[in-house]
Amino acid sequence: MIYTEFLKTWIRPHWAITNIRDIRTIVVENWLRQLRRKDGNPLADTTKTKMRSLMSVLFNHAIRYEWLEQGKNPITLVRQSTAREKTPAVLDP
């Protein structure tokens, strides 16, 4: 599943050493902005949005199990555009 790859490739390597209580909204936004593919090009906004959503789910899980206080999900305030880089080609029958 793609979310497993996001965790293994992007999220865990960067955030594993950070205490969950120390993660801040602006730091996550800056991290998402600087992400690059292997070829050096920036990741697509939609990919970064999916990673942001996955991180939000992880924080909600931590809140549900009372590892964090209620209402302490810093990811909910992370701004991430979902604009397409290219207009998709429409095929006619």
PyMOL Python script that loads the backbone (N, CA, C, O; Angstrom):
from pymol import cmd

cmd.read_pdbstr("""\
ATOM      1  N   MET A   1       0.846  -1.182   0.000  1.00  0.00           N
ATOM      2  CA  MET A   1       0.000   0.000   0.000  1.00  0.00           C
ATOM      3  C   MET A   1       0.895   1.250   0.000  1.00  0.00           C
ATOM      4  O   MET A   1       1.977   1.248   0.586  1.00  0.00           O
ATOM      5  N   ILE A   2       0.438   2.288  -0.648  1.00  0.00           N
ATOM      6  CA  ILE A   2       1.243   3.503  -0.804  1.00  0.00           C
ATOM      7  C   ILE A   2       1.538   4.175   0.532  1.00  0.00           C
ATOM      8  O   ILE A   2       2.598   4.778   0.699  1.00  0.00           O
ATOM      9  N   TYR A   3       0.608   4.077   1.486  1.00  0.00           N
ATOM     10  CA  TYR A   3       0.834   4.724   2.774  1.00  0.00           C
ATOM     11  C   TYR A   3       1.975   4.071   3.543  1.00  0.00           C
ATOM     12  O   TYR A   3       2.693   4.744   4.283  1.00  0.00           O
ATOM     13  N   THR A   4       2.143   2.776   3.372  1.00  0.00           N
ATOM     14  CA  THR A   4       3.276   2.082   3.990  1.00  0.00           C
ATOM     15  C   THR A   4       4.582   2.621   3.415  1.00  0.00           C
ATOM     16  O   THR A   4       5.554   2.823   4.143  1.00  0.00           O
ATOM     17  N   GLU A   5       4.596   2.852   2.106  1.00  0.00           N
ATOM     18  CA  GLU A   5       5.793   3.416   1.469  1.00  0.00           C
ATOM     19  C   GLU A   5       6.069   4.835   1.959  1.00  0.00           C
ATOM     20  O   GLU A   5       7.223   5.199   2.186  1.00  0.00           O
ATOM     21  N   PHE A   6       5.014   5.641   2.124  1.00  0.00           N
ATOM     22  CA  PHE A   6       5.196   6.990   2.668  1.00  0.00           C
ATOM     23  C   PHE A   6       5.834   6.921   4.054  1.00  0.00           C
ATOM     24  O   PHE A   6       6.743   7.688   4.369  1.00  0.00           O
ATOM     25  N   LEU A   7       5.348   5.997   4.871  1.00  0.00           N
ATOM     26  CA  LEU A   7       5.899   5.850   6.221  1.00  0.00           C
ATOM     27  C   LEU A   7       7.369   5.440   6.175  1.00  0.00           C
ATOM     28  O   LEU A   7       8.208   6.026   6.858  1.00  0.00           O
ATOM     29  N   LYS A   8       7.671   4.426   5.363  1.00  0.00           N
ATOM     30  CA  LYS A   8       9.044   3.908   5.297  1.00  0.00           C
ATOM     31  C   LYS A   8      10.020   4.873   4.639  1.00  0.00           C
ATOM     32  O   LYS A   8      11.152   5.030   5.097  1.00  0.00           O
ATOM     33  N   THR A   9       9.579   5.518   3.567  1.00  0.00           N
ATOM     34  CA  THR A   9      10.489   6.335   2.761  1.00  0.00           C
ATOM     35  C   THR A   9      10.640   7.762   3.269  1.00  0.00           C
ATOM     36  O   THR A   9      11.740   8.316   3.244  1.00  0.00           O
ATOM     37  N   TRP A  10       9.552   8.359   3.726  1.00  0.00           N
ATOM     38  CA  TRP A  10       9.584   9.784   4.029  1.00  0.00           C
ATOM     39  C   TRP A  10       9.371  10.127   5.504  1.00  0.00           C
ATOM     40  O   TRP A  10      10.159  10.866   6.094  1.00  0.00           O
ATOM     41  N   ILE A  11       8.314   9.592   6.092  1.00  0.00           N
ATOM     42  CA  ILE A  11       7.922  10.035   7.434  1.00  0.00           C
ATOM     43  C   ILE A  11       8.830   9.471   8.519  1.00  0.00           C
ATOM     44  O   ILE A  11       9.398  10.229   9.305  1.00  0.00           O
ATOM     45  N   ARG A  12       8.969   8.175   8.568  1.00  0.00           N
ATOM     46  CA  ARG A  12       9.765   7.567   9.638  1.00  0.00           C
ATOM     47  C   ARG A  12      11.231   8.004   9.633  1.00  0.00           C
ATOM     48  O   ARG A  12      11.755   8.341  10.695  1.00  0.00           O
ATOM     49  N   PRO A  13      11.918   8.014   8.482  1.00  0.00           N
ATOM     50  CA  PRO A  13      13.325   8.427   8.517  1.00  0.00           C
ATOM     51  C   PRO A  13      13.529   9.837   9.086  1.00  0.00           C
ATOM     52  O   PRO A  13      14.536  10.107   9.741  1.00  0.00           O
ATOM     53  N   HIS A  14      12.572  10.730   8.833  1.00  0.00           N
ATOM     54  CA  HIS A  14      12.744  12.110   9.301  1.00  0.00           C
ATOM     55  C   HIS A  14      12.246  12.311  10.725  1.00  0.00           C
ATOM     56  O   HIS A  14      12.894  13.001  11.512  1.00  0.00           O
ATOM     57  N   TRP A  15      11.113  11.723  11.064  1.00  0.00           N
ATOM     58  CA  TRP A  15      10.448  12.033  12.334  1.00  0.00           C
ATOM     59  C   TRP A  15      10.665  11.008  13.438  1.00  0.00           C
ATOM     60  O   TRP A  15      10.252  11.255  14.571  1.00  0.00           O
ATOM     61  N   ALA A  16      11.286   9.880  13.165  1.00  0.00           N
ATOM     62  CA  ALA A  16      11.414   8.807  14.160  1.00  0.00           C
ATOM     63  C   ALA A  16      12.149   9.246  15.425  1.00  0.00           C
ATOM     64  O   ALA A  16      11.841   8.763  16.514  1.00  0.00           O
ATOM     65  N   ILE A  17      13.104  10.145  15.296  1.00  0.00           N
ATOM     66  CA  ILE A  17      13.884  10.552  16.478  1.00  0.00           C
ATOM     67  C   ILE A  17      13.247  11.718  17.233  1.00  0.00           C
ATOM     68  O   ILE A  17      13.752  12.132  18.276  1.00  0.00           O
ATOM     69  N   THR A  18      12.133  12.250  16.707  1.00  0.00           N
ATOM     70  CA  THR A  18      11.473  13.401  17.327  1.00  0.00           C
ATOM     71  C   THR A  18      10.342  12.918  18.224  1.00  0.00           C
ATOM     72  O   THR A  18       9.519  12.099  17.816  1.00  0.00           O
ATOM     73  N   ASN A  19      10.307  13.432  19.450  1.00  0.00           N
ATOM     74  CA  ASN A  19       9.210  13.117  20.356  1.00  0.00           C
ATOM     75  C   ASN A  19       7.920  13.667  19.764  1.00  0.00           C
ATOM     76  O   ASN A  19       7.892  14.800  19.284  1.00  0.00           O
ATOM     77  N   ILE A  20       6.869  12.887  19.793  1.00  0.00           N
ATOM     78  CA  ILE A  20       5.593  13.286  19.194  1.00  0.00           C
ATOM     79  C   ILE A  20       5.086  14.610  19.778  1.00  0.00           C
ATOM     80  O   ILE A  20       4.407  15.365  19.082  1.00  0.00           O
ATOM     81  N   ARG A  21       5.397  14.894  21.011  1.00  0.00           N
ATOM     82  CA  ARG A  21       4.950  16.128  21.662  1.00  0.00           C
ATOM     83  C   ARG A  21       5.745  17.359  21.201  1.00  0.00           C
ATOM     84  O   ARG A  21       5.354  18.493  21.476  1.00  0.00           O
ATOM     85  N   ASP A  22       6.852  17.129  20.507  1.00  0.00           N
ATOM     86  CA  ASP A  22       7.701  18.228  20.050  1.00  0.00           C
ATOM     87  C   ASP A  22       7.460  18.606  18.588  1.00  0.00           C
ATOM     88  O   ASP A  22       8.076  19.552  18.097  1.00  0.00           O
ATOM     89  N   ILE A  23       6.600  17.906  17.895  1.00  0.00           N
ATOM     90  CA  ILE A  23       6.331  18.192  16.485  1.00  0.00           C
ATOM     91  C   ILE A  23       5.415  19.403  16.383  1.00  0.00           C
ATOM     92  O   ILE A  23       4.362  19.456  17.018  1.00  0.00           O
ATOM     93  N   ARG A  24       5.833  20.382  15.571  1.00  0.00           N
ATOM     94  CA  ARG A  24       5.106  21.645  15.430  1.00  0.00           C
ATOM     95  C   ARG A  24       4.644  21.844  13.995  1.00  0.00           C
ATOM     96  O   ARG A  24       5.260  21.349  13.051  1.00  0.00           O
ATOM     97  N   THR A  25       3.549  22.577  13.852  1.00  0.00           N
ATOM     98  CA  THR A  25       2.908  22.824  12.570  1.00  0.00           C
ATOM     99  C   THR A  25       3.882  23.404  11.540  1.00  0.00           C
ATOM    100  O   THR A  25       4.014  22.854  10.446  1.00  0.00           O
ATOM    101  N   ILE A  26       4.549  24.477  11.863  1.00  0.00           N
ATOM    102  CA  ILE A  26       5.435  25.161  10.910  1.00  0.00           C
ATOM    103  C   ILE A  26       6.599  24.271  10.495  1.00  0.00           C
ATOM    104  O   ILE A  26       7.024  24.300   9.341  1.00  0.00           O
ATOM    105  N   VAL A  27       7.114  23.480  11.433  1.00  0.00           N
ATOM    106  CA  VAL A  27       8.222  22.576  11.110  1.00  0.00           C
ATOM    107  C   VAL A  27       7.761  21.527  10.084  1.00  0.00           C
ATOM    108  O   VAL A  27       8.502  21.193   9.160  1.00  0.00           O
ATOM    109  N   VAL A  28       6.546  21.018  10.253  1.00  0.00           N
ATOM    110  CA  VAL A  28       6.006  20.038   9.297  1.00  0.00           C
ATOM    111  C   VAL A  28       5.805  20.698   7.932  1.00  0.00           C
ATOM    112  O   VAL A  28       6.132  20.102   6.906  1.00  0.00           O
ATOM    113  N   GLU A  29       5.272  21.917   7.909  1.00  0.00           N
ATOM    114  CA  GLU A  29       5.095  22.631   6.630  1.00  0.00           C
ATOM    115  C   GLU A  29       6.434  22.808   5.924  1.00  0.00           C
ATOM    116  O   GLU A  29       6.534  22.569   4.721  1.00  0.00           O
ATOM    117  N   ASN A  30       7.450  23.220   6.651  1.00  0.00           N
ATOM    118  CA  ASN A  30       8.778  23.408   6.048  1.00  0.00           C
ATOM    119  C   ASN A  30       9.345  22.087   5.538  1.00  0.00           C
ATOM    120  O   ASN A  30       9.960  22.048   4.472  1.00  0.00           O
ATOM    121  N   TRP A  31       9.148  21.021   6.278  1.00  0.00           N
ATOM    122  CA  TRP A  31       9.621  19.697   5.868  1.00  0.00           C
ATOM    123  C   TRP A  31       8.944  19.281   4.565  1.00  0.00           C
ATOM    124  O   TRP A  31       9.605  18.800   3.645  1.00  0.00           O
ATOM    125  N   LEU A  32       7.622  19.467   4.486  1.00  0.00           N
ATOM    126  CA  LEU A  32       6.897  19.099   3.265  1.00  0.00           C
ATOM    127  C   LEU A  32       7.393  19.906   2.062  1.00  0.00           C
ATOM    128  O   LEU A  32       7.518  19.363   0.964  1.00  0.00           O
ATOM    129  N   ARG A  33       7.674  21.188   2.260  1.00  0.00           N
ATOM    130  CA  ARG A  33       8.148  22.040   1.157  1.00  0.00           C
ATOM    131  C   ARG A  33       9.485  21.584   0.597  1.00  0.00           C
ATOM    132  O   ARG A  33       9.726  21.707  -0.604  1.00  0.00           O
ATOM    133  N   GLN A  34      10.356  21.059   1.451  1.00  0.00           N
ATOM    134  CA  GLN A  34      11.709  20.715   0.996  1.00  0.00           C
ATOM    135  C   GLN A  34      11.830  19.291   0.453  1.00  0.00           C
ATOM    136  O   GLN A  34      12.906  18.916  -0.015  1.00  0.00           O
ATOM    137  N   LEU A  35      10.771  18.489   0.498  1.00  0.00           N
ATOM    138  CA  LEU A  35      10.854  17.105   0.027  1.00  0.00           C
ATOM    139  C   LEU A  35      11.119  17.036  -1.477  1.00  0.00           C
ATOM    140  O   LEU A  35      10.507  17.752  -2.270  1.00  0.00           O
ATOM    141  N   ARG A  36      12.049  16.151  -1.846  1.00  0.00           N
ATOM    142  CA  ARG A  36      12.447  15.981  -3.241  1.00  0.00           C
ATOM    143  C   ARG A  36      12.447  14.508  -3.610  1.00  0.00           C
ATOM    144  O   ARG A  36      12.691  13.640  -2.771  1.00  0.00           O
ATOM    145  N   ARG A  37      12.168  14.240  -4.882  1.00  0.00           N
ATOM    146  CA  ARG A  37      12.292  12.889  -5.413  1.00  0.00           C
ATOM    147  C   ARG A  37      13.770  12.569  -5.599  1.00  0.00           C
ATOM    148  O   ARG A  37      14.630  13.432  -5.423  1.00  0.00           O
ATOM    149  N   LYS A  38      14.050  11.334  -5.952  1.00  0.00           N
ATOM    150  CA  LYS A  38      15.437  10.914  -6.166  1.00  0.00           C
ATOM    151  C   LYS A  38      16.111  11.710  -7.270  1.00  0.00           C
ATOM    152  O   LYS A  38      17.323  11.923  -7.224  1.00  0.00           O
ATOM    153  N   ASP A  39      15.334  12.161  -8.279  1.00  0.00           N
ATOM    154  CA  ASP A  39      15.913  12.917  -9.385  1.00  0.00           C
ATOM    155  C   ASP A  39      16.114  14.405  -9.048  1.00  0.00           C
ATOM    156  O   ASP A  39      16.583  15.175  -9.886  1.00  0.00           O
ATOM    157  N   GLY A  40      15.762  14.795  -7.836  1.00  0.00           N
ATOM    158  CA  GLY A  40      15.968  16.176  -7.403  1.00  0.00           C
ATOM    159  C   GLY A  40      14.767  17.087  -7.585  1.00  0.00           C
ATOM    160  O   GLY A  40      14.755  18.198  -7.055  1.00  0.00           O
ATOM    161  N   ASN A  41      13.764  16.648  -8.316  1.00  0.00           N
ATOM    162  CA  ASN A  41      12.558  17.454  -8.498  1.00  0.00           C
ATOM    163  C   ASN A  41      11.694  17.394  -7.251  1.00  0.00           C
ATOM    164  O   ASN A  41      11.710  16.394  -6.532  1.00  0.00           O
ATOM    165  N   PRO A  42      10.936  18.459  -6.985  1.00  0.00           N
ATOM    166  CA  PRO A  42      10.058  18.428  -5.813  1.00  0.00           C
ATOM    167  C   PRO A  42       8.947  17.400  -5.964  1.00  0.00           C
ATOM    168  O   PRO A  42       8.509  17.096  -7.073  1.00  0.00           O
ATOM    169  N   LEU A  43       8.497  16.871  -4.830  1.00  0.00           N
ATOM    170  CA  LEU A  43       7.356  15.960  -4.861  1.00  0.00           C
ATOM    171  C   LEU A  43       6.115  16.720  -5.293  1.00  0.00           C
ATOM    172  O   LEU A  43       6.018  17.929  -5.081  1.00  0.00           O
ATOM    173  N   ALA A  44       5.178  16.028  -5.890  1.00  0.00           N
ATOM    174  CA  ALA A  44       3.916  16.644  -6.307  1.00  0.00           C
ATOM    175  C   ALA A  44       3.124  17.068  -5.068  1.00  0.00           C
ATOM    176  O   ALA A  44       3.189  16.423  -4.021  1.00  0.00           O
ATOM    177  N   ASP A  45       2.375  18.164  -5.207  1.00  0.00           N
ATOM    178  CA  ASP A  45       1.563  18.655  -4.090  1.00  0.00           C
ATOM    179  C   ASP A  45       0.586  17.600  -3.601  1.00  0.00           C
ATOM    180  O   ASP A  45       0.345  17.492  -2.399  1.00  0.00           O
ATOM    181  N   THR A  46       0.021  16.822  -4.512  1.00  0.00           N
ATOM    182  CA  THR A  46      -0.933  15.797  -4.091  1.00  0.00           C
ATOM    183  C   THR A  46      -0.260  14.722  -3.234  1.00  0.00           C
ATOM    184  O   THR A  46      -0.871  14.199  -2.302  1.00  0.00           O
ATOM    185  N   THR A  47       0.986  14.394  -3.544  1.00  0.00           N
ATOM    186  CA  THR A  47       1.732  13.419  -2.745  1.00  0.00           C
ATOM    187  C   THR A  47       1.983  13.978  -1.352  1.00  0.00           C
ATOM    188  O   THR A  47       1.820  13.275  -0.355  1.00  0.00           O
ATOM    189  N   LYS A  48       2.380  15.243  -1.288  1.00  0.00           N
ATOM    190  CA  LYS A  48       2.625  15.865   0.012  1.00  0.00           C
ATOM    191  C   LYS A  48       1.333  15.987   0.818  1.00  0.00           C
ATOM    192  O   LYS A  48       1.354  15.873   2.043  1.00  0.00           O
ATOM    193  N   THR A  49       0.216  16.216   0.139  1.00  0.00           N
ATOM    194  CA  THR A  49      -1.073  16.281   0.821  1.00  0.00           C
ATOM    195  C   THR A  49      -1.428  14.920   1.423  1.00  0.00           C
ATOM    196  O   THR A  49      -1.948  14.850   2.536  1.00  0.00           O
ATOM    197  N   LYS A  50      -1.151  13.850   0.695  1.00  0.00           N
ATOM    198  CA  LYS A  50      -1.416  12.514   1.220  1.00  0.00           C
ATOM    199  C   LYS A  50      -0.547  12.227   2.443  1.00  0.00           C
ATOM    200  O   LYS A  50      -1.011  11.605   3.399  1.00  0.00           O
ATOM    201  N   MET A  51       0.696  12.671   2.421  1.00  0.00           N
ATOM    202  CA  MET A  51       1.561  12.481   3.587  1.00  0.00           C
ATOM    203  C   MET A  51       1.072  13.292   4.780  1.00  0.00           C
ATOM    204  O   MET A  51       1.113  12.824   5.918  1.00  0.00           O
ATOM    205  N   ARG A  52       0.613  14.504   4.513  1.00  0.00           N
ATOM    206  CA  ARG A  52       0.061  15.339   5.572  1.00  0.00           C
ATOM    207  C   ARG A  52      -1.159  14.668   6.194  1.00  0.00           C
ATOM    208  O   ARG A  52      -1.305  14.654   7.416  1.00  0.00           O
ATOM    209  N   SER A  53      -2.022  14.120   5.369  1.00  0.00           N
ATOM    210  CA  SER A  53      -3.216  13.433   5.851  1.00  0.00           C
ATOM    211  C   SER A  53      -2.857  12.196   6.669  1.00  0.00           C
ATOM    212  O   SER A  53      -3.474  11.931   7.701  1.00  0.00           O
ATOM    213  N   LEU A  54      -1.878  11.454   6.220  1.00  0.00           N
ATOM    214  CA  LEU A  54      -1.431  10.272   6.952  1.00  0.00           C
ATOM    215  C   LEU A  54      -0.890  10.666   8.323  1.00  0.00           C
ATOM    216  O   LEU A  54      -1.186  10.008   9.321  1.00  0.00           O
ATOM    217  N   MET A  55      -0.106  11.727   8.374  1.00  0.00           N
ATOM    218  CA  MET A  55       0.416  12.188   9.661  1.00  0.00           C
ATOM    219  C   MET A  55      -0.718  12.632  10.581  1.00  0.00           C
ATOM    220  O   MET A  55      -0.661  12.400  11.788  1.00  0.00           O
ATOM    221  N   SER A  56      -1.732  13.258  10.030  1.00  0.00           N
ATOM    222  CA  SER A  56      -2.878  13.682  10.828  1.00  0.00           C
ATOM    223  C   SER A  56      -3.589  12.477  11.434  1.00  0.00           C
ATOM    224  O   SER A  56      -3.987  12.507  12.599  1.00  0.00           O
ATOM    225  N   VAL A  57      -3.747  11.421  10.648  1.00  0.00           N
ATOM    226  CA  VAL A  57      -4.369  10.190  11.150  1.00  0.00           C
ATOM    227  C   VAL A  57      -3.536   9.603  12.283  1.00  0.00           C
ATOM    228  O   VAL A  57      -4.085   9.145  13.285  1.00  0.00           O
ATOM    229  N   LEU A  58      -2.229   9.613  12.131  1.00  0.00           N
ATOM    230  CA  LEU A  58      -1.353   9.091  13.187  1.00  0.00           C
ATOM    231  C   LEU A  58      -1.513   9.893  14.482  1.00  0.00           C
ATOM    232  O   LEU A  58      -1.574   9.321  15.571  1.00  0.00           O
ATOM    233  N   PHE A  59      -1.580  11.208  14.356  1.00  0.00           N
ATOM    234  CA  PHE A  59      -1.771  12.046  15.538  1.00  0.00           C
ATOM    235  C   PHE A  59      -3.143  11.810  16.163  1.00  0.00           C
ATOM    236  O   PHE A  59      -3.265  11.768  17.388  1.00  0.00           O
ATOM    237  N   ASN A  60      -4.179  11.654  15.332  1.00  0.00           N
ATOM    238  CA  ASN A  60      -5.506  11.359  15.870  1.00  0.00           C
ATOM    239  C   ASN A  60      -5.510  10.040  16.642  1.00  0.00           C
ATOM    240  O   ASN A  60      -6.179   9.914  17.668  1.00  0.00           O
ATOM    241  N   HIS A  61      -4.765   9.070  16.143  1.00  0.00           N
ATOM    242  CA  HIS A  61      -4.634   7.789  16.836  1.00  0.00           C
ATOM    243  C   HIS A  61      -3.969   8.001  18.203  1.00  0.00           C
ATOM    244  O   HIS A  61      -4.413   7.453  19.212  1.00  0.00           O
ATOM    245  N   ALA A  62      -2.913   8.794  18.217  1.00  0.00           N
ATOM    246  CA  ALA A  62      -2.213   9.072  19.483  1.00  0.00           C
ATOM    247  C   ALA A  62      -3.138   9.774  20.480  1.00  0.00           C
ATOM    248  O   ALA A  62      -3.092   9.495  21.678  1.00  0.00           O
ATOM    249  N   ILE A  63      -3.967  10.677  19.986  1.00  0.00           N
ATOM    250  CA  ILE A  63      -4.924  11.387  20.844  1.00  0.00           C
ATOM    251  C   ILE A  63      -5.975  10.412  21.363  1.00  0.00           C
ATOM    252  O   ILE A  63      -6.324  10.450  22.543  1.00  0.00           O
ATOM    253  N   ARG A  64      -6.474   9.556  20.512  1.00  0.00           N
ATOM    254  CA  ARG A  64      -7.506   8.583  20.909  1.00  0.00           C
ATOM    255  C   ARG A  64      -7.010   7.674  22.026  1.00  0.00           C
ATOM    256  O   ARG A  64      -7.757   7.349  22.949  1.00  0.00           O
ATOM    257  N   TYR A  65      -5.737   7.262  21.940  1.00  0.00           N
ATOM    258  CA  TYR A  65      -5.167   6.388  22.961  1.00  0.00           C
ATOM    259  C   TYR A  65      -4.516   7.164  24.109  1.00  0.00           C
ATOM    260  O   TYR A  65      -3.802   6.601  24.939  1.00  0.00           O
ATOM    261  N   GLU A  66      -4.784   8.476  24.131  1.00  0.00           N
ATOM    262  CA  GLU A  66      -4.348   9.365  25.211  1.00  0.00           C
ATOM    263  C   GLU A  66      -2.832   9.447  25.370  1.00  0.00           C
ATOM    264  O   GLU A  66      -2.323   9.632  26.475  1.00  0.00           O
ATOM    265  N   TRP A  67      -2.112   9.306  24.245  1.00  0.00           N
ATOM    266  CA  TRP A  67      -0.685   9.562  24.251  1.00  0.00           C
ATOM    267  C   TRP A  67      -0.436  11.058  24.113  1.00  0.00           C
ATOM    268  O   TRP A  67       0.629  11.562  24.471  1.00  0.00           O
ATOM    269  N   LEU A  68      -1.436  11.757  23.590  1.00  0.00           N
ATOM    270  CA  LEU A  68      -1.433  13.218  23.488  1.00  0.00           C
ATOM    271  C   LEU A  68      -2.751  13.725  24.046  1.00  0.00           C
ATOM    272  O   LEU A  68      -3.735  12.990  24.125  1.00  0.00           O
ATOM    273  N   GLU A  69      -2.751  15.003  24.434  1.00  0.00           N
ATOM    274  CA  GLU A  69      -3.981  15.614  24.941  1.00  0.00           C
ATOM    275  C   GLU A  69      -4.976  15.829  23.810  1.00  0.00           C
ATOM    276  O   GLU A  69      -4.598  15.980  22.648  1.00  0.00           O
ATOM    277  N   GLN A  70      -6.266  15.842  24.175  1.00  0.00           N
ATOM    278  CA  GLN A  70      -7.322  16.138  23.207  1.00  0.00           C
ATOM    279  C   GLN A  70      -7.060  17.503  22.571  1.00  0.00           C
ATOM    280  O   GLN A  70      -6.669  18.446  23.259  1.00  0.00           O
ATOM    281  N   GLY A  71      -7.273  17.607  21.276  1.00  0.00           N
ATOM    282  CA  GLY A  71      -7.098  18.881  20.583  1.00  0.00           C
ATOM    283  C   GLY A  71      -5.666  19.274  20.313  1.00  0.00           C
ATOM    284  O   GLY A  71      -5.407  20.417  19.935  1.00  0.00           O
ATOM    285  N   LYS A  72      -4.713  18.353  20.498  1.00  0.00           N
ATOM    286  CA  LYS A  72      -3.298  18.682  20.308  1.00  0.00           C
ATOM    287  C   LYS A  72      -2.724  18.102  19.020  1.00  0.00           C
ATOM    288  O   LYS A  72      -1.570  17.674  18.998  1.00  0.00           O
ATOM    289  N   ASN A  73      -3.511  18.083  17.951  1.00  0.00           N
ATOM    290  CA  ASN A  73      -3.032  17.583  16.671  1.00  0.00           C
ATOM    291  C   ASN A  73      -2.463  18.756  15.873  1.00  0.00           C
ATOM    292  O   ASN A  73      -3.226  19.521  15.283  1.00  0.00           O
ATOM    293  N   PRO A  74      -1.130  18.912  15.846  1.00  0.00           N
ATOM    294  CA  PRO A  74      -0.531  20.049  15.136  1.00  0.00           C
ATOM    295  C   PRO A  74      -0.681  19.956  13.624  1.00  0.00           C
ATOM    296  O   PRO A  74      -0.509  20.956  12.928  1.00  0.00           O
ATOM    297  N   ILE A  75      -0.994  18.787  13.109  1.00  0.00           N
ATOM    298  CA  ILE A  75      -1.075  18.590  11.664  1.00  0.00           C
ATOM    299  C   ILE A  75      -2.343  19.227  11.095  1.00  0.00           C
ATOM    300  O   ILE A  75      -2.375  19.574   9.914  1.00  0.00           O
ATOM    301  N   THR A  76      -3.380  19.385  11.906  1.00  0.00           N
ATOM    302  CA  THR A  76      -4.624  19.970  11.402  1.00  0.00           C
ATOM    303  C   THR A  76      -4.418  21.390  10.880  1.00  0.00           C
ATOM    304  O   THR A  76      -5.195  21.857  10.046  1.00  0.00           O
ATOM    305  N   LEU A  77      -3.395  22.076  11.353  1.00  0.00           N
ATOM    306  CA  LEU A  77      -3.128  23.451  10.920  1.00  0.00           C
ATOM    307  C   LEU A  77      -2.087  23.550   9.808  1.00  0.00           C
ATOM    308  O   LEU A  77      -1.801  24.645   9.324  1.00  0.00           O
ATOM    309  N   VAL A  78      -1.518  22.415   9.399  1.00  0.00           N
ATOM    310  CA  VAL A  78      -0.510  22.416   8.336  1.00  0.00           C
ATOM    311  C   VAL A  78      -1.187  22.773   7.014  1.00  0.00           C
ATOM    312  O   VAL A  78      -2.174  22.150   6.622  1.00  0.00           O
ATOM    313  N   ARG A  79      -0.652  23.766   6.342  1.00  0.00           N
ATOM    314  CA  ARG A  79      -1.181  24.178   5.032  1.00  0.00           C
ATOM    315  C   ARG A  79      -0.403  23.463   3.940  1.00  0.00           C
ATOM    316  O   ARG A  79       0.826  23.507   3.895  1.00  0.00           O
ATOM    317  N   GLN A  80      -1.145  22.806   3.064  1.00  0.00           N
ATOM    318  CA  GLN A  80      -0.529  22.100   1.944  1.00  0.00           C
ATOM    319  C   GLN A  80      -1.466  22.172   0.752  1.00  0.00           C
ATOM    320  O   GLN A  80      -2.602  21.701   0.811  1.00  0.00           O
ATOM    321  N   SER A  81      -0.983  22.764  -0.323  1.00  0.00           N
ATOM    322  CA  SER A  81      -1.769  22.907  -1.547  1.00  0.00           C
ATOM    323  C   SER A  81      -2.015  21.538  -2.180  1.00  0.00           C
ATOM    324  O   SER A  81      -1.198  20.625  -2.060  1.00  0.00           O
ATOM    325  N   THR A  82      -3.148  21.417  -2.851  1.00  0.00           N
ATOM    326  CA  THR A  82      -3.449  20.198  -3.602  1.00  0.00           C
ATOM    327  C   THR A  82      -3.557  20.489  -5.099  1.00  0.00           C
ATOM    328  O   THR A  82      -4.095  19.679  -5.855  1.00  0.00           O
ATOM    329  N   ALA A  83      -3.050  21.637  -5.522  1.00  0.00           N
ATOM    330  CA  ALA A  83      -3.145  22.035  -6.932  1.00  0.00           C
ATOM    331  C   ALA A  83      -2.355  21.073  -7.814  1.00  0.00           C
ATOM    332  O   ALA A  83      -1.283  20.599  -7.437  1.00  0.00           O
ATOM    333  N   ARG A  84      -2.898  20.799  -8.981  1.00  0.00           N
ATOM    334  CA  ARG A  84      -2.210  19.943  -9.954  1.00  0.00           C
ATOM    335  C   ARG A  84      -1.063  20.712 -10.599  1.00  0.00           C
ATOM    336  O   ARG A  84      -1.143  21.923 -10.808  1.00  0.00           O
ATOM    337  N   GLU A  85       0.010  19.978 -10.911  1.00  0.00           N
ATOM    338  CA  GLU A  85       1.118  20.587 -11.633  1.00  0.00           C
ATOM    339  C   GLU A  85       0.803  20.696 -13.127  1.00  0.00           C
ATOM    340  O   GLU A  85       1.210  21.652 -13.787  1.00  0.00           O
ATOM    341  N   LYS A  86       0.078  19.712 -13.647  1.00  0.00           N
ATOM    342  CA  LYS A  86      -0.260  19.668 -15.067  1.00  0.00           C
ATOM    343  C   LYS A  86      -1.765  19.451 -15.207  1.00  0.00           C
ATOM    344  O   LYS A  86      -2.395  18.827 -14.353  1.00  0.00           O
ATOM    345  N   THR A  87      -2.319  19.962 -16.271  1.00  0.00           N
ATOM    346  CA  THR A  87      -3.723  19.691 -16.590  1.00  0.00           C
ATOM    347  C   THR A  87      -3.785  18.311 -17.225  1.00  0.00           C
ATOM    348  O   THR A  87      -3.055  18.042 -18.179  1.00  0.00           O
ATOM    349  N   PRO A  88      -4.643  17.430 -16.714  1.00  0.00           N
ATOM    350  CA  PRO A  88      -4.701  16.075 -17.288  1.00  0.00           C
ATOM    351  C   PRO A  88      -5.254  16.088 -18.706  1.00  0.00           C
ATOM    352  O   PRO A  88      -6.126  16.888 -19.045  1.00  0.00           O
ATOM    353  N   ALA A  89      -4.731  15.190 -19.518  1.00  0.00           N
ATOM    354  CA  ALA A  89      -5.228  15.048 -20.887  1.00  0.00           C
ATOM    355  C   ALA A  89      -6.576  14.327 -20.860  1.00  0.00           C
ATOM    356  O   ALA A  89      -6.737  13.312 -20.182  1.00  0.00           O
ATOM    357  N   VAL A  90      -7.535  14.863 -21.602  1.00  0.00           N
ATOM    358  CA  VAL A  90      -8.855  14.254 -21.677  1.00  0.00           C
ATOM    359  C   VAL A  90      -8.944  13.489 -22.992  1.00  0.00           C
ATOM    360  O   VAL A  90      -8.702  14.039 -24.066  1.00  0.00           O
ATOM    361  N   LEU A  91      -9.289  12.233 -22.889  1.00  0.00           N
ATOM    362  CA  LEU A  91      -9.389  11.393 -24.089  1.00  0.00           C
ATOM    363  C   LEU A  91     -10.834  11.381 -24.577  1.00  0.00           C
ATOM    364  O   LEU A  91     -11.768  11.183 -23.801  1.00  0.00           O
ATOM    365  N   ASP A  92     -10.993  11.597 -25.869  1.00  0.00           N
ATOM    366  CA  ASP A  92     -12.317  11.516 -26.487  1.00  0.00           C
ATOM    367  C   ASP A  92     -12.525  10.105 -27.022  1.00  0.00           C
ATOM    368  O   ASP A  92     -11.565   9.443 -27.417  1.00  0.00           O
ATOM    369  N   PRO A  93     -13.778   9.638 -27.037  1.00  0.00           N
ATOM    370  CA  PRO A  93     -14.030   8.276 -27.568  1.00  0.00           C
ATOM    371  C   PRO A  93     -13.770   8.198 -29.058  1.00  0.00           C
ATOM    372  O   PRO A  93     -13.932   7.136 -29.658  1.00  0.00           O
TER     373      PRO A  93
END
""", "prot")
cmd.dss("prot")
cmd.show_as("cartoon", "prot")
cmd.util.cbc("prot")
cmd.orient("prot")
